[in-house]
Amino acid sequence: MGVPKRKMSKMKKRSRKAANRYEGVEATFCQSCGKPVAPHRACKGCGIYKGKQVITVSE
């Protein structure tokens, strides 16, 4: 029967189990147009990031 040679630390155990708790990145919503936007990215609908026009969007 397989027996561990050394005691597994709490940190190792918890970091291994942390991968199962990850649920992915939550989408936020643009404050000007209301479309879903990935965090820390400019909105593809209106081109605004942090209240400033960053990219020009042609419709």
WOQUI-V663145 format. One record per helix or strand of 2 or more residues. SS is the DSSP state (~ for helix, > for strand). FROM is the first residue (numbers start at 1). LEN is the number of residues. If there is no record, write none. Layout:
ss = {SS;SS}
from = {FROM;FROM}
len = {LEN;LEN}
//
This chain:
ss = {~;>;>;>;>}
from = {10;28;36;48;52}
len = {9;2;2;2;2}
//
